[in-house]
């Protein structure tokens, strides 16, 4: 059994937003659509304050509420834990956006360019009409993973079969891998460190694990 997940080391994230930029470049998301973003969280009272950077996005849940409400089965959870969207089946009802507790889904109804009506060459080249009027979100760069697997590469180890955000992280804060594989780096980190998942109390079983301290 395979269960792909993202392990985020909050002690290493510096809030540089390189993961956000890598995601945008790889997936050609339009202005206003951000599949990977980093929250800047401040806590405490002066002078005892702390600052934490929290990468977030689609959590690729074990029990995805978005899948449960989709009337066309466009949203599906694969056997390896990755939650995908079939744009050919999606009717743009946005039920999934309402059901998602992580605000991870987007829908645009018309093409958007960074500079209004004047598209730059890269935008013309990468424009995808199939992503207009439908729900979109992070897919853990599933096309990179599937292409890598077809070539015999190992996701989480080989960059070409790993999500762009994790591959680009300059601090090594994002680690992608199979947490059912005891030898994967992701599994090792979870064994060695204390971790939490966002809104785990909702029973969604998020596929994002946040590390915050070494286990005693």
MARGU-115341 format. One line per 10 residues: number of its first residue (from 1); their letters; for each residue x, y, z of N, C-alpha, C. Coordinates in steps of 0.001 Angstrom, whole numbers, padded with zeros to 6 digits. Example, Ala and Ser with C-alpha at 12.3 -4.5 7.8 and 13.67 -1.06 7.14 Angstrom:
BEGIN
1	AS	013190/-005690/007800/012300/-004500/007800/013200/-003300/007800; 012850/-002250/007080/013670/-001060/007140/012900/000030/007870
% end
This chain:
BEGIN
1	XXXXXXXXXX	000842/-001195/000000/000000/000000/000000/000881/001251/000000; 000478/002216/-000769/001213/003480/-000862/000346/004623/-000360; 000933/005519/000424/000221/006710/000879/001170/007898/000784; 001020/008667/-000318/001862/009831/-000499/001382/010966/000400; 002333/011660/001012/002006/012770/001905/003150/013771/001882; 002875/014963/002392/003884/016008/002502/004208/016213/003971; 005492/016207/004295/005955/016462/005655/006638/017821/005648; 006178/018728/006508/006677/020098/006544/007400/020338/007862; 008673/020662/007795/009453/020957/008997/009361/022455/009283; 008549/022823/010264/008329/024234/010572/009581/024903/011128
11	XXXXXXXXXX	010537/024123/011585/011786/024691/012097/012707/025132/010966; 012439/024650/009774/013307/024961/008636/012705/025991/007687; 011370/026079/007641/010728/027010/006699/011065/028453/007063; 011564/029211/006070/011960/030601/006299/010986/031588/005662; 009898/031090/005107/008892/031972/004531/009314/032647/003241; 010222/032025/002477/010750/032661/001267/009769/032644/000099; 008755/031779/000177/007738/031661/-000877/008274/031037/-002170; 009443/030391/-002103/009951/029711/-003293/009000/028599/-003734; 008400/027905/-002777/007442/026848/-003111/006244/027414/-003857; 005800/028597/-003437/004670/029251/-004100/005017/029590/-005551
21	XXXXXXXXXX	006213/030149/-005741/006656/030515/-007087/006827/029278/-007963; 007393/028207/-007394/007592/026977/-008164/006266/026377/-008594; 005288/026426/-007695/003953/025910/-008013/003318/026719/-009135; 003419/028033/-009031/002847/028894/-010063/003490/028628/-011430; 004797/028525/-011437/005505/028317/-012704/005154/026961/-013309; 005109/025914/-012472/004875/024561/-012962/003451/024374/-013459; 002487/024952/-012743/001079/024709/-013053/000412/025851/-013812; 001163/026933/-014063/000646/028069/-014837/-000683/028571/-014282; -000764/028703/-012963/-002006/029192/-012367/-002165/030679/-012657; -003399/031137/-012891/-003624/032542/-013236/-003544/033444/-012006
31	XXXXXXXXXX	-003510/034767/-012197/-003500/035685/-011070/-004690/035424/-010138; -004442/035471/-008843/-005500/035242/-007876/-005701/033791/-007506; -005034/032889/-008221/-005137/031455/-007930/-003787/030975/-007414; -003772/030482/-006209/-002522/030085/-005569/-002715/028733/-004899; -002225/027678/-005534/-002404/026322/-004998/-001517/026067/-003791; -000350/026680/-003737/000534/026567/-002585/000820/027960/-002058; 000578/028168/-000786/000907/029460/-000190/001444/029259/001212; 002054/030308/001767/002712/030214/003065/002123/031257/004005; 001528/030780/005095/000975/031678/006102/002077/032175/007027; 001991/033436/007404/002936/034054/008339/002202/034208/009673
41	XXXXXXXXXX	002547/033367/010635/001804/033302/011899/002639/033864/013041; 002121/034873/013721/002775/035432/014902/001961/035066/016134; 002659/034725/017216/001978/034306/018444/002702/034855/019661; 001949/034950/020767/002538/035400/022017/002358/036879/022261; 002835/037333/023394/002780/038739/023792/004195/039256/024015; 004424/040472/023578/005744/041080/023718/006186/041070/025175; 007428/040676/025452/008522/040365/024514/008625/038877/024165; 007706/038073/024679/007745/036631/024406/006881/036313/023182; 007431/036532/022016/006684/036327/020774/007421/035328/019890; 006678/034732/018988/007274/033792/018038/006663/034025/016668
51	XXXXXXXXXX	007377/033597/015658/006916/033744/014287/007128/032421/013567; 006071/031913/012931/006131/030626/012245/005592/030772/010829; 006264/030140/009889/005796/030131/008502/005178/028773/008222; 003946/028790/007693/003155/027571/007559/002734/027351/006105; 003445/026500/005360/003011/026193/003989/001684/025421/004010; 000744/025847/003188/-000569/025208/003160/-001035/025025/001720; -002117/024291/001575/-002711/024011/000271/-003644/022835/000425; -003990/022175/-000672/-004817/020977/-000587/-004117/019959/000302; -004864/019405/001253/-004281/018492/002229/-004327/017029/001792; -004928/016739/000655/-005004/015368/000133/-005449/014412/001244
61	XXXXXXXXXX	-006669/014641/001698/-007213/013965/002879/-007482/012477/002648; -007430/011735/003732/-007819/010324/003682/-009324/010195/003454; -010082/011120/004030/-011537/011175/003847/-011888/012554/003309; -011633/012815/002038/-011819/014165/001492/-013286/014577/001410; -013680/015621/002121/-015070/016079/002045/-015446/016579/000666; -014459/017024/-000104/-014735/017489/-001462/-015224/016344/-002345; -014666/015169/-002147/-015070/014004/-002935/-016499/013593/-002605; -016859/013695/-001335/-018177/013244/-000902/-019312/014066/-001507; -019060/015344/-001796/-020138/016212/-002294/-020125/016361/-003811; -019103/015855/-004484/-019013/016021/-005934/-020107/015206/-006636
71	XXXXXXXXXX	-020994/015863/-007400/-022107/015139/-008026/-021737/014368/-009291; -020530/014589/-009816/-020156/013958/-011082/-018979/012993/-010956; -018476/012801/-009742/-017279/011987/-009464/-016029/012570/-010119; -016033/013883/-010397/-014846/014518/-010966/-013700/014520/-009962; -014047/014684/-008698/-013040/014641/-007636/-012922/013216/-007120; -011707/012710/-007126/-011485/011334/-006690/-010189/011225/-005897; -010169/010312/-004945/-008942/009999/-004218/-008357/008729/-004790; -007128/008807/-005250/-006466/007650/-005819/-006038/006678/-004723; -005684/005482/-005127/-005240/004470/-004172/-003970/004886/-003442; -003191/005788/-004056/-001964/006242/-003399/-002185/007473/-002524
81	XXXXXXXXXX	-003457/007878/-002355/-003783/008974/-001454/-003885/010338/-002097; -003517/010478/-003359/-003573/011777/-004029/-004996/012069/-004492; -005498/013253/-004171/-006843/013665/-004575/-006743/014471/-005867; -007449/014021/-006895/-007365/014644/-008214/-008727/015178/-008661; -008699/015944/-009744/-009927/016462/-010375/-009890/016127/-011855; -010951/015522/-012358/-011097/015266/-013783/-011839/016460/-014378; -011105/017318/-015092/-011708/018543/-015620/-012786/018265/-016654; -012731/017118/-017296/-013750/016774/-018285/-015080/016430/-017619; -015024/015968/-016370/-016243/015620/-015639/-016774/016764/-014782; -015879/017684/-014390/-016284/018776/-013501/-017263/019711/-014213
91	XXXXXXXXXX	-018345/020060/-013528/-019354/020968/-014096/-019288/022352/-013463; -018307/022562/-012584/-018123/023884/-012001/-019154/024281/-010971; -019781/023315/-010313/-020824/023638/-009333/-020248/024249/-008060; -018970/024002/-007790/-018252/024556/-006637/-018705/023983/-005293; -019442/022874/-005312/-019781/022224/-004043/-018513/021862/-003274; -017491/021423/-004010/-016237/021006/-003369/-015564/022176/-002666; -015630/023360/-003260/-015023/024541/-002649/-015681/024876/-001321; -016990/024700/-001279/-017727/024974/-000046/-017408/023919/001011; -017252/022677/000589/-017030/021585/001531/-015608/021551/002078; -014642/022082/001340/-013236/022006/001756/-012966/022922/002942
101	XXXXXXXXXX	-012525/022376/004079/-012240/023215/005252/-010879/023901/005169; -010132/023662/004099/-008787/024223/003976/-008700/025334/002925; -009828/025726/002350/-009873/026800/001352/-008854/026551/000236; -008822/025319/-000244/-007766/024916/-001177/-008217/024842/-002627; -009470/025191/-002914/-009975/025046/-004283/-010305/026397/-004893; -010108/026466/-006224/-010326/027708/-006953/-011133/027440/-008220; -011878/028461/-008617/-012608/028388/-009878/-012543/029752/-010545; -012113/029783/-011793/-012120/031019/-012562/-013056/030834/-013746; -013775/031869/-014080/-014795/031774/-015125/-014339/032362/-016457; -013172/032999/-016469/-012628/033534/-017705/-011109/033595/-017607
111	XXXXXXXXXX	-010471/033626/-018740/-009010/033664/-018735/-008522/034940/-018065; -007470/034799/-017260/-006873/035934/-016576/-005398/036035/-016929; -004948/037264/-017195/-003538/037522/-017462/-002987/038472/-016404; -001698/038395/-016178/-001082/039228/-015154/-001208/040718/-015461; -001226/041071/-016778/-001282/042477/-017162/-002561/042801/-017932; -003666/042226/-017466/-004955/042525/-018074/-005127/041862/-019427; -005551/042645/-020422/-005820/042087/-021754/-004539/041711/-022502; -003404/042262/-022088/-002145/042007/-022802/-001455/040787/-022206; -001538/039656/-022904/-000916/038425/-022422/000555/038398/-022800; 001380/037934/-021898/002789/037748/-022212/002944/036406/-022925
121	XXXXXXXXXX	004028/036191/-023678/004180/034966/-024476/004008/033683/-023662; 004526/033672/-022447/004420/032460/-021632/002965/032145/-021294; 002155/033193/-021091/000739/032981/-020784/000000/032428/-021991; 000310/032919/-023166/-000307/032383/-024386/000078/030923/-024587; 001337/030625/-024324/001841/029276/-024542/001215/028278/-023587; 000959/028686/-022342/000524/027739/-021321/-000954/027867/-020952; -001687/028714/-021670/-003118/028870/-021389/-003841/027538/-021583; -004698/027189/-020647/-005418/025911/-020697/-006923/026162/-020569; -007651/026168/-021679/-009101/026384/-021636/-009815/025344/-020779; -009215/024175/-020604/-009836/023121/-019809/-009925/023440/-018335
131	XXXXXXXXXX	-009197/024477/-017887/-009221/024861/-016476/-010092/026095/-016228; -010873/026474/-017221/-011802/027597/-017069/-013192/027059/-016738; -013813/027620/-015711/-015169/027216/-015339/-015243/025920/-014561; -014099/025427/-014091/-014072/024186/-013313/-013283/024425/-012027; -013382/023481/-011092/-012609/023564/-009863/-011168/023127/-010129; -010214/023844/-009543/-008807/023474/-009664/-008158/023515/-008286; -007041/022811/-008142/-006328/022777/-006867/-004984/022084/-007042; -004198/022045/-005959/-002952/021298/-005941/-003233/019816/-006128; -002421/019167/-006951/-002554/017720/-007160/-001279/016981/-006772; -000419/017637/-005980/000907/017077/-005677/001689/016850/-006968
141	XXXXXXXXXX	001395/017662/-008003/002060/017517/-009318/001956/016068/-009786; 000739/015558/-009820/000513/014145/-010115/001041/013745/-011489; 001065/014688/-012424/001605/014367/-013747/003098/014078/-013669; 003822/014821/-012830/005256/014560/-012631/005462/013196/-011967; 004610/012894/-010997/004734/011624/-010277/004467/010448/-011212; 003374/010517/-011968/003021/009413/-012861/004052/009248/-013977; 004545/010365/-014496/005555/010289/-015540/006845/009690/-014972; 007166/010070/-013735/008359/009529/-013096/008242/008044/-012826; 007073/007623/-012362/006853/006202/-012104/006982/005391/-013392; 006472/005954/-014489/006559/005267/-015775/008012/005102/-016214
151	XXXXXXXXXX	008877/005997/-015736/010294/005938/-016087/011108/005174/-015047; 010422/004655/-014028/011121/003910/-012991/011704/004769/-011893; 011274/006026/-011816/011758/006932/-010772/010939/006753/-009501; 011471/007253/-008381/010801/007089/-007101/010389/008450/-006554; 009088/008733/-006458/008620/010006/-005904/009157/010223/-004494; 009586/011446/-004232/010138/011763/-002926/011637/011583/-002873; 012184/010905/-003875/013633/010693/-003961/014175/011330/-005233; 013526/011047/-006346/013942/011616/-007625/013204/012931/-007870; 013929/014037/-008079/013298/015348/-008267/012254/015374/-009379; 012506/014644/-010476/011582/014668/-011605/010270/013960/-011315
161	XXXXXXXXXX	010191/013250/-010181/008955/012565/-009798/008447/013071/-008453; 008791/014314/-008151/008442/014923/-006871/007723/016240/-007126; 006739/016619/-006312/006052/017904/-006505/007038/019064/-006609; 006720/020014/-007474/007630/021127/-007734/007949/021915/-006482; 006976/022068/-005580/007204/022861/-004370/008284/022233/-003499; 008213/020925/-003309/009204/020227/-002490/010561/020225/-003176; 010557/020073/-004482/011805/020046/-005239/012517/021388/-005166; 011746/022488/-005077/012330/023826/-005123/012680/024392/-003755; 012205/023789/-002685/012378/024358/-001336/013857/024511/-000997; 014308/025747/-000794/015730/026006/-000578/016181/025609/000831
171	XXXXXXXXXX	015246/025462/001753/015594/025136/003135/015384/023664/003467; 014885/022889/002500/014605/021485/002766/013484/021285/003759; 012557/022236/003794/011454/022159/004758/010327/021259/004275; 010209/021076/002965/009149/020259/002395/009711/018911/001954; 009170/017856/002511/009618/016505/002166/008407/015692/001745; 008419/015220/000506/007314/014437/-000044/007726/012976/-000114; 006791/012086/000207/007127/010678/000093/006013/009761/000535; 006282/008490/000482/005323/007450/000863/005477/007168/002355; 004496/007580/003149/004617/007398/004593/004317/005966/005013; 003878/005124/004084/003705/003703/004378/005007/002930/004160
181	XXXXXXXXXX	005971/003585/003552/007286/002980/003346/008175/003379/004526; 008523/002449/005399/009310/002798/006590/010693/003343/006270; 011160/003131/005053/012493/003594/004680/012491/004957/003993; 011300/005503/003738/011238/006806/003079/011657/007903/004048; 012184/008990/003499/012587/010129/004329/011393/010699/005090; 010231/010716/004445/009024/011232/005101/008679/010412/006338; 008739/009089/006221/008447/008215/007358/009464/008395/008472; 010716/008512/008114/011765/008697/009110/011553/009974/009909; 011195/011046/009218/010957/012312/009907/009776/012221/010871; 008724/011523/010462/007559/011381/011334/007881/010537/012563
191	XXXXXXXXXX	008739/009548/012407/009132/008720/013550/009986/009505/014550; 010791/010422/014030/011766/011112/014875/011256/012404/015484; 010136/012914/014986/009678/014234/015412/008216/014248/015844; 007899/015209/016704/006514/015479/017049/005864/016175/015857; 004603/015852/015597/003934/016454/014443/002459/016685/014735; 001835/017499/013902/000390/017716/013975/-000148/017878/012562; -001468/017763/012417/-002134/017977/011142/-003238/019009/011330; -003486/019806/010306/-004459/020891/010407/-005892/020350/010477; -006635/020838/011443/-008047/020476/011606/-008258/018961/011580; -007351/018260/012215/-007448/016808/012263/-008712/016359/012981
201	XXXXXXXXXX	-009223/017241/013850/-010427/016912/014620/-011665/016746/013734; -011594/017208/012487/-012729/017085/011567/-012842/015690/010971; -011836/014866/011191/-011876/013502/010673/-011523/013372/009210; -010894/014392/008637/-010553/014355/007217/-009274/013545/006950; -008433/013381/007965/-007175/012656/007767/-006249/013361/006802; -005840/014599/007100/-005008/015373/006165/-003701/014668/005814; -003247/014886/004588/-001996/014316/004119/-000833/015283/004234; -000975/016295/005062/000104/017229/005379/000437/017060/006854; 001708/016788/007161/002164/016632/008542/003159/017741/008853; 002929/018446/009953/003788/019553/010338/004659/019157/011528
211	XXXXXX	005971/019216/011336/006914/018879/012401/007219/020142/013207; 007316/019989/014533/007602/021143/015350/008676/020908/016416; 008998/019646/016737/010035/019394/017731/010472/017937/017662; 011675/017667/018159/012179/016307/018240/011415/015525/019297; 011191/014233/019043/010577/013388/020059/011590/013117/021164; 011108/013103/022401/011990/012859/023554/012239/011378/023743
% end
